[in-house]
Amino acid sequence: MNANGKANPPRRPIEREYLATLNAAVPLETWQAICKRAADDALAGDGKAREWLAKWLLGLESRLLTALAAQETTIDAVAAANLEIDDRRQEVDDDREQLESDRKFRKMLRH
């Protein structure tokens, strides 16, 4: 799955061969150690390590942190608005049920 939630297209044979060669050249344990070192260096203030990690974690196209923050804020705002709408709909439904119940009760008292 890619970042948009869509399935990635199947890899071409040449891509599969390249990745197999890369995986053989750099075993998973070595890659994990490289990533851990980069993370440690980034935390210690190394700008190159932060840049390298950002490229791997966020993708090769650079994205401004403000754009990421705006996207997260929009998602949170939309989710909050949807929750508020759902709550209001529930209140309206509850009010309707209460009015119907009151109407039936008054009708019963009259008879």
N, C-alpha and C positions, 0 to 999 in steps of 0.2 A: 504494500500500500504506500502511496505517496502522501505528501502533506495535505492534499486536497481530499483524501479519503477514497481516491480512485485506484483501481488496480494498476500496477506498473505493467507495461507491455512485456512479453517474454523476451529474454535476452537472446541476441543473435549468437550463433555459434562462435564467432570471433570474440565476442564479449565474454562468453563463458570460458573460453580458452585463456583469455587474458586474466580473468579473475582467478582461475585455477592456478595459473603461474604465479600471480601475486600472492595468493594464499600460501603456496608452497615456499615462496621466498621469505615471507614474513608470517611466521606462525602466530596463531591467535594470542598466545601468552606474551609474545614479543610486542605485538600491537597494543595489547592491554597495558603493558609496562610503559610503552611510549606515551599513550594517552594519559596514564596516571602521572607521569613525569611532567607532561605539558600542563596538566591541571594544577599540579603542585607549583610549577613555575609561574603560572598565571596568577595563582593566589598570592604568590610572593611579589607580584608586581611586574612580571615580565610581559611587556606589551606584545612582543612577537608571539609568545605562547598563547595569549588571549586571542590574538588575531587568527592564529592557526586553528585553535579550538572553535572559534566562532564560525570559520569556514566549514569545518566538518559538522558542527552541530546545527547550524542554521542554513547550510547550503552554500554553494559557491557564489551565488548572487548576494551581494551585501544588502542587509536590511537595517535601517536605522532603528535604534532602540525606541525612539519616540513613535515610530510606525508600529512596532510590536506592542508597545504600551497602549496605543490608541486602539489597536485591534482587540486586545484583551479587554479594555474598558468598554468597547462597543459590545462585545460578546456578553460581558457581565451586565451591562445596562439592558440589553435585549432580554436576557434571562430574567432579570429583576422585573422588567415590565411585564413579561409573560406571566410570572408568578403573581404579580399584582392583579392582572386581568383575570387570571384563574380564581384568585381569592374573591374578587368583586363578583364574578359570575356565580360563585358558590353562595355568596351573601344574598344575591338577587333570588337565586333558586330557593334558599332557605326562607326568605321573606315571602315568596309566593306560596310555599307550602304552609307557612304559618297563617297567611291570610285565608287560604282555602280551609285550613283546619278551623279557624275562628268562624268562618262563614257557615261551615257545617254545624259547629257547636251552637251558634245562634239559631240556626234553622231548627235544630233539635229542641232547643228550649221553647221555641214558639209553639211547637206541636205537642 
